[in-house]
Amino acid sequence: MAGGMEVQPLKLLFSGDLHIGRASARWPEDLPAERAYAAGAWADMVDLAIEQQVTAVCLSGDVADENNRFFEAIGPLEQGIRRLAERGIRTIAVAGNHDHTVLGRLADQFSPDQFTLLGRGGRWERVTLKADGQSLHIDGWSFPDRHVSRNPLHDYEMEQAEGAGDRTAVLGLIHGDLDNPASPYAPLELARLRSLPFAGWLIGHIHAPRLIAPDDGPFVLYPGSPQALDPGETGLHGPWLAEVSGGSIHPPTQRPRSPIAYIGATVDLTDLADEEAVEQALYAEARDQARQLTGESENLECLVLRLTLTGRTPMAGRLGRLLQRLENELTSTAGLRLVVDRIEDLTLPAIDLDQHATTNTAPGTLARLLKALDEQEAAGAQPSEGEDEAALLQEAREVLEQVCRSPHFAALEPIDMTDHMVRDHLRQQSRQLLAALVSQKQDA
């Protein structure tokens, strides 16, 4: 407190991975099309920053989707940065692997007090914010090219250059892949992040929000895409707010403002005996998800569901027509437009696995396999396996790895095929085949 005036905290808005130029998948045609585009999330973020009277908006890269989307991204970005600058709000960003040239071209059109691109050319750079008696260093590094295989933290020496007497809090701003040393997208190490003299880290690249906020040491935040863009980006999305006071950065809090949410849910159909009961169970799950999300999110308009059906039911193997009808169906519930994107049927017939396992039949073989796989899963990461199961698991691994190496998936990051993933795939396929075999036998 100075002169009877309370010192106000310095306020920041965090985001990244906007991918302006893209639109959210599965957006219903009867809703306003402009709400599906990531540019709308940027405009909404600007509104929130002005409403909250923040000092700066910090962006952790991949603001634009690709260099060939420059003309789609540049207009909305320019407009938003100018609106913020008119209110005295500075925009500070680093470039990611998608926009390493776009953001440089954008920065050349603004003065540094309006828009600052930190760390051009892959060189660490610092900017200092001061407002209402508070100050903050932001140290940033930008992608110099599409791929970077070296850990950028190995080149960080800025804390020595500033001297030991500076007690101003430091925020790290970077785009990179955490704890994936083989990544071509600036591999970062959590242990190294936490060993440096930072109050917090804002990181881009991963679209799912993730906050690591230990009791001691810096927080690490992947803000995620502010607007969910595809069904793999489940959960709530939106920008984050943080305050700087007393020489520290308080852990950020999310403002869920994405107009669309993608949710995966599991529905147990045990003992349900007809299509009407199954349909009621699925809609009940959808309503529950919609009610929960509308209570947690601010601007939600559309919920996209991926459902997994489990349990033992007389309907196992007989749900094909119902599921085909429900998939891609549009409806409304709890004030939201609801899209059923996909339904995975993992139900089992209402049979006794132990009884079938004693028979020398095809269902018996599958029952024994399922029992073995379930027992292995329950035993932990390294269960014992019979010779037949081990050979089958190895064969399944080879097939799955061959699929992953297909040219169709060449643009995707490589998948580390774990034992759990192989077993889970085998269990799913075995369940479906057992359901079909038992259903055929019952219908014969």
NORLINNOR-V640251 format. One record per backbone hydrogen bond with DSSP energy under -0.5 kcal/mol. NH is the residue of the N-H (numbers start at 1). CO is the residue of the C=O. E is the energy in kcal/mol with one decimal. If there is no record, write none. Layout:
nh:NH co:CO e:E
nh:NH co:CO e:E
//
This chain:
nh:2 co:5 e:-2.0
nh:5 co:2 e:-1.9
nh:10 co:244 e:-2.5
nh:11 co:9 e:-0.5
nh:12 co:242 e:-2.9
nh:13 co:56 e:-1.9
nh:14 co:240 e:-3.4
nh:15 co:58 e:-2.0
nh:16 co:224 e:-0.6
nh:17 co:61 e:-2.9
nh:19 co:62 e:-2.2
nh:20 co:63 e:-3.1
nh:21 co:22 e:-0.6
nh:22 co:19 e:-2.0
nh:24 co:36 e:-2.9
nh:25 co:229 e:-2.5
nh:27 co:24 e:-0.9
nh:31 co:28 e:-1.3
nh:35 co:32 e:-1.3
nh:36 co:33 e:-1.7
nh:37 co:34 e:-1.0
nh:38 co:22 e:-2.5
nh:40 co:37 e:-1.4
nh:41 co:37 e:-0.7
nh:42 co:38 e:-1.6
nh:43 co:39 e:-2.1
nh:44 co:40 e:-2.3
nh:45 co:41 e:-2.0
nh:46 co:42 e:-2.3
nh:47 co:43 e:-2.0
nh:48 co:44 e:-2.2
nh:49 co:45 e:-2.6
nh:50 co:46 e:-2.2
nh:51 co:47 e:-2.6
nh:52 co:48 e:-2.6
nh:53 co:49 e:-0.6
nh:53 co:50 e:-0.7
nh:54 co:49 e:-1.9
nh:55 co:11 e:-3.2
nh:56 co:11 e:-1.1
nh:57 co:90 e:-2.7
nh:58 co:13 e:-3.1
nh:58 co:56 e:-0.5
nh:59 co:92 e:-2.6
nh:60 co:15 e:-2.0
nh:65 co:20 e:-2.1
nh:69 co:66 e:-1.8
nh:70 co:67 e:-1.6
nh:72 co:69 e:-0.7
nh:73 co:69 e:-2.0
nh:74 co:70 e:-3.0
nh:75 co:71 e:-0.6
nh:76 co:72 e:-0.5
nh:77 co:73 e:-2.3
nh:78 co:74 e:-2.7
nh:79 co:75 e:-2.5
nh:80 co:76 e:-2.4
nh:81 co:77 e:-2.7
nh:82 co:78 e:-2.4
nh:83 co:79 e:-2.2
nh:84 co:80 e:-2.3
nh:85 co:81 e:-2.7
nh:86 co:82 e:-2.2
nh:87 co:83 e:-0.8
nh:87 co:84 e:-1.1
nh:88 co:85 e:-1.9
nh:89 co:84 e:-2.7
nh:90 co:55 e:-2.0
nh:90 co:88 e:-0.5
nh:91 co:114 e:-2.4
nh:92 co:57 e:-3.0
nh:92 co:90 e:-0.5
nh:93 co:116 e:-2.7
nh:94 co:59 e:-1.6
nh:103 co:99 e:-2.0
nh:105 co:101 e:-1.9
nh:106 co:102 e:-2.0
nh:107 co:103 e:-2.8
nh:108 co:104 e:-1.5
nh:109 co:106 e:-1.7
nh:110 co:107 e:-1.6
nh:114 co:111 e:-2.1
nh:115 co:111 e:-2.3
nh:116 co:91 e:-2.7
nh:118 co:93 e:-2.8
nh:118 co:116 e:-0.7
nh:122 co:119 e:-1.4
nh:123 co:119 e:-0.5
nh:123 co:120 e:-0.8
nh:125 co:140 e:-2.0
nh:127 co:138 e:-2.0
nh:129 co:136 e:-3.1
nh:131 co:134 e:-2.4
nh:134 co:131 e:-2.3
nh:136 co:129 e:-2.2
nh:137 co:169 e:-2.9
nh:138 co:127 e:-3.0
nh:139 co:171 e:-2.4
nh:140 co:125 e:-2.9
nh:140 co:138 e:-0.5
nh:141 co:173 e:-1.6
nh:142 co:119 e:-1.7
nh:143 co:95 e:-2.0
nh:148 co:184 e:-2.9
nh:152 co:150 e:-0.6
nh:154 co:151 e:-1.7
nh:155 co:152 e:-1.5
nh:156 co:153 e:-1.3
nh:157 co:155 e:-0.5
nh:160 co:157 e:-0.7
nh:161 co:157 e:-1.3
nh:162 co:158 e:-1.6
nh:163 co:159 e:-0.6
nh:163 co:160 e:-0.7
nh:166 co:163 e:-0.7
nh:167 co:165 e:-0.6
nh:171 co:137 e:-2.8
nh:172 co:200 e:-2.8
nh:173 co:139 e:-2.7
nh:174 co:202 e:-2.2
nh:176 co:204 e:-2.3
nh:177 co:185 e:-1.0
nh:177 co:186 e:-1.4
nh:178 co:176 e:-0.6
nh:179 co:188 e:-3.0
nh:180 co:177 e:-0.8
nh:180 co:188 e:-0.5
nh:183 co:180 e:-2.4
nh:186 co:148 e:-3.2
nh:187 co:183 e:-0.6
nh:188 co:177 e:-3.0
nh:193 co:189 e:-2.4
nh:194 co:190 e:-2.3
nh:195 co:191 e:-0.9
nh:196 co:192 e:-1.0
nh:196 co:193 e:-0.6
nh:198 co:196 e:-2.5
nh:199 co:170 e:-3.0
nh:200 co:170 e:-1.2
nh:201 co:219 e:-1.9
nh:202 co:172 e:-3.2
nh:203 co:201 e:-0.5
nh:203 co:221 e:-2.9
nh:204 co:174 e:-1.8
nh:210 co:222 e:-2.7
nh:212 co:220 e:-3.1
nh:213 co:211 e:-0.7
nh:219 co:199 e:-1.2
nh:220 co:212 e:-2.6
nh:221 co:201 e:-2.6
nh:222 co:210 e:-3.2
nh:222 co:220 e:-0.5
nh:223 co:203 e:-0.7
nh:223 co:221 e:-0.7
nh:225 co:207 e:-1.6
nh:226 co:16 e:-0.6
nh:228 co:260 e:-0.6
nh:233 co:230 e:-2.6
nh:234 co:232 e:-1.2
nh:235 co:262 e:-1.6
nh:240 co:14 e:-2.4
nh:241 co:253 e:-2.7
nh:242 co:12 e:-2.2
nh:244 co:10 e:-2.7
nh:245 co:248 e:-2.2
nh:248 co:245 e:-1.4
nh:250 co:243 e:-2.8
nh:250 co:248 e:-0.6
nh:253 co:241 e:-2.4
nh:255 co:239 e:-3.2
nh:256 co:254 e:-0.6
nh:257 co:237 e:-1.1
nh:257 co:255 e:-0.7
nh:258 co:237 e:-1.9
nh:261 co:302 e:-1.9
nh:262 co:233 e:-0.5
nh:263 co:304 e:-2.7
nh:265 co:306 e:-2.3
nh:267 co:308 e:-2.8
nh:269 co:267 e:-0.6
nh:269 co:310 e:-3.1
nh:271 co:312 e:-2.2
nh:272 co:269 e:-2.3
nh:278 co:274 e:-1.9
nh:279 co:275 e:-2.9
nh:280 co:276 e:-2.3
nh:281 co:277 e:-2.0
nh:282 co:278 e:-2.1
nh:283 co:279 e:-2.3
nh:284 co:280 e:-2.1
nh:285 co:281 e:-1.9
nh:286 co:282 e:-2.2
nh:287 co:283 e:-2.6
nh:288 co:284 e:-2.3
nh:289 co:285 e:-2.4
nh:290 co:286 e:-2.4
nh:291 co:287 e:-2.7
nh:292 co:288 e:-2.1
nh:293 co:289 e:-2.3
nh:294 co:290 e:-2.4
nh:295 co:291 e:-1.2
nh:296 co:292 e:-0.7
nh:296 co:293 e:-0.8
nh:297 co:293 e:-2.4
nh:298 co:256 e:-2.7
nh:301 co:259 e:-2.8
nh:302 co:259 e:-2.2
nh:303 co:337 e:-2.9
nh:304 co:261 e:-3.0
nh:305 co:303 e:-0.5
nh:305 co:339 e:-3.1
nh:306 co:263 e:-2.5
nh:307 co:342 e:-2.5
nh:308 co:265 e:-2.4
nh:309 co:344 e:-3.2
nh:310 co:267 e:-2.4
nh:313 co:311 e:-0.6
nh:313 co:348 e:-2.3
nh:315 co:272 e:-0.7
nh:316 co:313 e:-1.8
nh:318 co:315 e:-2.5
nh:323 co:319 e:-2.9
nh:324 co:320 e:-2.3
nh:325 co:321 e:-1.8
nh:326 co:322 e:-2.1
nh:327 co:323 e:-2.5
nh:328 co:340 e:-4.2
nh:329 co:326 e:-2.1
nh:331 co:338 e:-1.7
nh:333 co:336 e:-2.2
nh:336 co:333 e:-2.3
nh:337 co:301 e:-2.6
nh:338 co:331 e:-3.5
nh:339 co:303 e:-2.7
nh:340 co:329 e:-1.5
nh:341 co:305 e:-2.3
nh:341 co:339 e:-1.0
nh:342 co:305 e:-1.2
nh:344 co:307 e:-3.2
nh:345 co:343 e:-0.6
nh:346 co:309 e:-2.6
nh:346 co:344 e:-0.8
nh:348 co:311 e:-2.8
nh:351 co:349 e:-2.7
nh:353 co:351 e:-0.8
nh:356 co:352 e:-2.3
nh:357 co:353 e:-2.5
nh:358 co:354 e:-0.6
nh:358 co:355 e:-1.0
nh:359 co:356 e:-2.0
nh:361 co:359 e:-1.1
nh:365 co:361 e:-2.3
nh:366 co:362 e:-2.1
nh:367 co:363 e:-2.7
nh:368 co:364 e:-2.3
nh:369 co:365 e:-2.0
nh:370 co:366 e:-2.9
nh:371 co:367 e:-2.4
nh:372 co:368 e:-2.3
nh:373 co:369 e:-2.8
nh:374 co:370 e:-2.8
nh:375 co:371 e:-2.4
nh:376 co:372 e:-2.3
nh:377 co:373 e:-2.3
nh:378 co:374 e:-2.3
nh:379 co:375 e:-1.4
nh:380 co:376 e:-0.6
nh:380 co:377 e:-0.9
nh:383 co:380 e:-0.6
nh:390 co:386 e:-2.6
nh:391 co:387 e:-2.1
nh:392 co:388 e:-2.3
nh:393 co:389 e:-2.8
nh:394 co:390 e:-2.2
nh:395 co:391 e:-2.3
nh:396 co:392 e:-2.7
nh:397 co:393 e:-2.4
nh:398 co:394 e:-2.2
nh:399 co:395 e:-2.1
nh:400 co:396 e:-2.6
nh:401 co:397 e:-2.8
nh:402 co:398 e:-1.9
nh:403 co:399 e:-2.1
nh:404 co:400 e:-2.3
nh:405 co:401 e:-1.4
nh:406 co:403 e:-1.6
nh:409 co:406 e:-1.9
nh:410 co:407 e:-1.3
nh:412 co:409 e:-1.5
nh:417 co:415 e:-1.1
nh:418 co:416 e:-1.1
nh:422 co:418 e:-1.9
nh:423 co:419 e:-2.7
nh:424 co:420 e:-2.6
nh:425 co:421 e:-2.0
nh:426 co:422 e:-2.3
nh:427 co:423 e:-2.8
nh:428 co:424 e:-2.3
nh:429 co:425 e:-2.4
nh:430 co:426 e:-2.6
nh:431 co:427 e:-2.5
nh:432 co:428 e:-2.1
nh:433 co:429 e:-2.3
nh:434 co:430 e:-2.7
nh:435 co:431 e:-2.6
nh:436 co:432 e:-2.0
nh:437 co:433 e:-2.4
nh:438 co:434 e:-2.7
nh:439 co:435 e:-2.2
nh:440 co:436 e:-2.2
nh:441 co:437 e:-2.1
nh:442 co:438 e:-2.3
nh:443 co:439 e:-2.0
nh:444 co:440 e:-1.3
//
